[in-house]
Amino acid sequence: MAEHPAYPVGLRLTGRRVVVIGGGQVAQRRLPALVAAGADVVLISPSATPSVDAMAAAGEIRWERRRYQEGDLADAWYALVATQHREVNDAASAEAERARVWCVRADDASAATAWTPATGRSEGVTVAVLTGNDPRRSAAVRDAVVEGLRDGTLTAPAHRRPRNNPGVALVGGGPGDPDLITVRGRRLLAEADVVIADRLGPRDLLAELPPHVEVIDAAKIPYGRFMAQEAINNALIEHAKAGKSVVRLKGGDPYVFGRGMEELQALAEAGIPCTVVPGISSSISVPSAAGIPVTHRGVAHEFTVVSGHVGPDDPRSLVDWESLAKLKGTLVILMGVDKIGAIAEALVRYGKSEQTPVAVVQEGTTATQRRVDATLATVGETVRAEEVRPPAVIVIGDVVKVHTPT
Ligand SMILES: C[S@@+](CC[C@H](N)C(=O)[O-])C[C@H]1O[C@@H](n2cnc3c(N)ncnc32)[C@H](O)[C@@H]1O
């Protein structure tokens, strides 16, 4: 028979009986997609891997603990044959042929009536790749397409969203390294018409945007009689109302000292749809990039993230420094470079040891990252002497001294 290419099709398996014979690694890999497709999966196998066993225990599949018998494929719409015994696979696929059930064979693709493509999903798109007899190439093509859709290098924007009101995405860009944005954030960025960006965050990504994208520096939006934040809200609303797809690119996570909720509320009041994409906050990623775990077994069982933008004696401060001084765990201070001297003094005044280790990490995750170590007694002076500048994350606690073994 001439070798024709396989005919691709999407099976709609919801509620339909699918029989899987053999409970090993192949079943373990294939079962989640069958379950996700809503199939009524029956597994026939005397044994199964722990993961497959767990799926049966959770009621996701029905497991008949026995060997395959003639007749098992009655009423099946689709079968997967994957035992370690050639004769069992032969018998089951022969039954499938007679019963006209499409059947995948793990041990012999050439004897199968169906092949499983390499599949992947990105935002509602299923990618399925068949290359005939080269599964590695199928997987590589699948990865390239899925990755391209995810990071926006492969765009298919034409009919993706109604263009009359695409709205705003508040995207947490992570701490600065362009690789530390989420895949969803990166894709939305690649689809944007207008990007309003903060000073912090992955600024390098802006250089990759195509020339038609309008990039607006949030710090430079003129705000006249408005507060700066109000002017940013107005700019978001104005561009979205003009039918543009707007990304508000923020440093870290939009809701960690990021005023993300204020922007969301303003957009909601203006009737503009808004989606929020979480980001990796500098409060954990910057210490991590500098080799500091914010928790460590036997050292710190909690970490507290605090804004240091107003000093401890400032009446506007909402922070209870006295209580913080009593905590045993890690303190992570954002926006605290200017006030660290006063903060350290307050913590010592309220009972924390002067010798408590402190690390100040400036411009974390970027090429200019630097770490300066001190103690609560010395940090104010050290930050001044070393000319540490914002943005910096300050970590206070014994985790600062936890090192990788050398
Ligand atoms: C207005 S807050 C925004 C925090 C952000 N939403 C987040 O989740 O990381 C800005 C502060 O975050 C910290 N920060 C943000 N990115 C940083 C980085 N790459 N290196 C050090 N500190 C950073 C600094 O303390 C800075 O003053």
The ligand as an SDF file (V2000), in Angstrom:
LIG
                    3D

 27 29  0  0  0  0  0  0  0  0999 V2000
    6.8950   50.8350   43.9470 C   0  0  0  0  0  0  0  0  0  0  0  0
    7.6810   49.3830   44.5030 S   0  0  0  0  0  0  0  0  0  0  0  0
    7.0440   48.2370   43.3390 C   0  0  0  0  0  0  0  0  0  0  0  0
    7.2510   46.8140   43.7120 C   0  0  0  0  0  0  0  0  0  0  0  0
    6.8310   45.8600   42.6370 C   0  0  0  0  0  0  0  0  0  0  0  0
    5.4130   45.9470   42.3640 N   0  0  0  0  0  0  0  0  0  0  0  0
    7.1830   44.4050   42.9630 C   0  0  0  0  0  0  0  0  0  0  0  0
    6.3000   43.5640   43.2020 O   0  0  0  0  0  0  0  0  0  0  0  0
    8.3770   44.1070   42.9400 O   0  0  0  0  0  0  0  0  0  0  0  0
    9.3230   49.6660   43.9810 C   0  0  0  0  0  0  0  0  0  0  0  0
   10.3570   49.0120   44.8630 C   0  0  0  0  0  0  0  0  0  0  0  0
   10.5090   47.6610   44.5240 O   0  0  0  0  0  0  0  0  0  0  0  0
   11.8470   47.2620   44.7220 C   0  0  0  0  0  0  0  0  0  0  0  0
   12.4060   46.8120   43.4480 N   0  0  0  0  0  0  0  0  0  0  0  0
   11.7280   46.6300   42.3050 C   0  0  0  0  0  0  0  0  0  0  0  0
   12.5390   46.1140   41.3480 N   0  0  0  0  0  0  0  0  0  0  0  0
   13.7450   45.9700   41.9220 C   0  0  0  0  0  0  0  0  0  0  0  0
   14.9960   45.4770   41.4790 C   0  0  0  0  0  0  0  0  0  0  0  0
   15.1570   45.0110   40.2390 N   0  0  0  0  0  0  0  0  0  0  0  0
   16.0210   45.4570   42.3380 N   0  0  0  0  0  0  0  0  0  0  0  0
   15.8750   45.8890   43.5980 C   0  0  0  0  0  0  0  0  0  0  0  0
   14.7260   46.3770   44.0710 N   0  0  0  0  0  0  0  0  0  0  0  0
   13.6680   46.4030   43.2540 C   0  0  0  0  0  0  0  0  0  0  0  0
   12.5820   48.4610   45.2580 C   0  0  0  0  0  0  0  0  0  0  0  0
   12.5210   48.4100   46.6620 O   0  0  0  0  0  0  0  0  0  0  0  0
   11.7420   49.5820   44.7150 C   0  0  0  0  0  0  0  0  0  0  0  0
   11.9160   50.7610   45.4510 O   0  0  0  0  0  0  0  0  0  0  0  0
  1  2  1  0
  2  3  1  0
  2 10  1  0
  3  4  1  0
  4  5  1  0
  5  6  1  0
  5  7  1  0
  7  8  2  0
  7  9  1  0
 10 11  1  0
 11 12  1  0
 11 26  1  0
 12 13  1  0
 13 14  1  0
 13 24  1  0
 14 15  1  0
 14 23  1  0
 15 16  2  0
 16 17  1  0
 17 18  1  0
 17 23  2  0
 18 19  1  0
 18 20  2  0
 20 21  1  0
 21 22  2  0
 22 23  1  0
 24 25  1  0
 24 26  1  0
 26 27  1  0
M  CHG  2   2   1   9  -1
M  END
$$$$
